[in-house]
Amino acid sequence: MICVFEATLSLSIERMTILVTGGAGFIGSHLIWRLVKSCPDYTIINLDALTYTADMSRLDDINSVPNYMVTVNPDGLCYCNFFNYVFYFSKVNL
């Protein structure tokens, strides 16, 4: 359902990029798995601090998919310079 809605937004944008924070957690990993499989034309970025709840093995089957990228930030989302870097160079749309 998310992809159908976003497809209408992407008419003026060449390729959508979706940033998912906490993608190594239980809910985030399932969201990323679904987005990567159902939206192959989108770039999916997984931004995670890899805390005690993170388990990257949940995403082992999609690590080699070309529209999926992992970005690890051990300082969490409070580190503004890193967060600005991700938004600037990844051209995040959503």
C-alpha positions in Angstrom: 0.0 0.0 0.0 2.9 2.4 0.7 4.3 1.9 -2.7 1.0 2.7 -4.5 0.7 6.0 -2.6 4.4 7.0 -3.1 4.2 6.1 -6.8 1.9 9.1 -7.3 4.4 11.3 -5.5 7.3 10.2 -7.7 6.1 11.5 -11.0 8.4 14.5 -10.9 11.2 12.7 -9.1 13.5 10.3 -11.0 14.0 7.8 -8.3 12.6 7.8 -4.8 14.8 7.2 -1.7 13.2 6.0 1.5 15.1 6.3 4.8 14.1 3.8 7.5 15.6 4.5 11.0 15.9 1.5 13.3 15.9 -0.9 10.4 17.8 -3.6 12.3 15.1 -3.9 14.9 12.1 -6.2 14.7 9.6 -3.9 13.2 12.1 -1.9 11.1 13.6 -5.1 9.6 10.2 -6.3 8.5 9.4 -2.9 7.0 12.7 -2.8 5.1 12.2 -6.4 3.8 8.8 -5.6 2.5 9.9 -2.3 0.9 12.9 -3.8 -0.8 10.9 -6.7 -2.2 7.8 -4.7 -3.3 9.4 -1.5 -4.4 12.4 -2.4 -6.6 12.5 1.0 -8.2 13.1 2.8 -4.8 16.4 3.0 -2.9 15.9 1.9 0.7 18.4 3.1 3.2 18.6 1.4 6.6 20.0 3.8 9.3 20.6 2.1 12.6 22.7 2.6 15.7 22.9 -1.2 16.3 21.9 -1.1 19.9 21.0 -4.1 22.0 17.7 -4.7 20.0 19.4 -4.7 16.6 19.9 -8.0 14.7 21.3 -7.6 11.3 20.8 -11.3 10.5 17.1 -10.5 10.0 18.2 -8.8 6.8 20.8 -11.3 5.5 18.6 -12.4 2.6 18.4 -8.8 1.1 22.0 -7.6 1.7 22.9 -8.1 -1.9 19.8 -6.5 -3.4 20.9 -3.4 -5.4 18.2 -1.1 -4.1 19.1 -1.7 -0.4 21.8 0.2 1.5 22.9 -0.1 5.2 24.2 2.9 7.1 25.4 2.3 10.6 25.6 5.2 13.1 26.8 4.1 16.5 26.1 7.5 17.9 22.4 7.3 17.2 20.3 10.0 15.6 21.6 12.7 17.9 24.7 13.1 15.9 23.5 15.9 13.6 26.5 16.1 11.2 26.1 12.4 10.3 22.4 12.7 9.9 22.8 15.8 7.6 25.4 13.8 5.6 23.0 11.0 5.0 20.2 13.3 3.9 22.4 15.4 1.7 24.3 12.6 -0.2 21.5 10.1 -0.3 18.9 12.6 -1.5 16.2 11.1 0.8 12.7 11.8 -0.4 10.7 10.1 2.3 
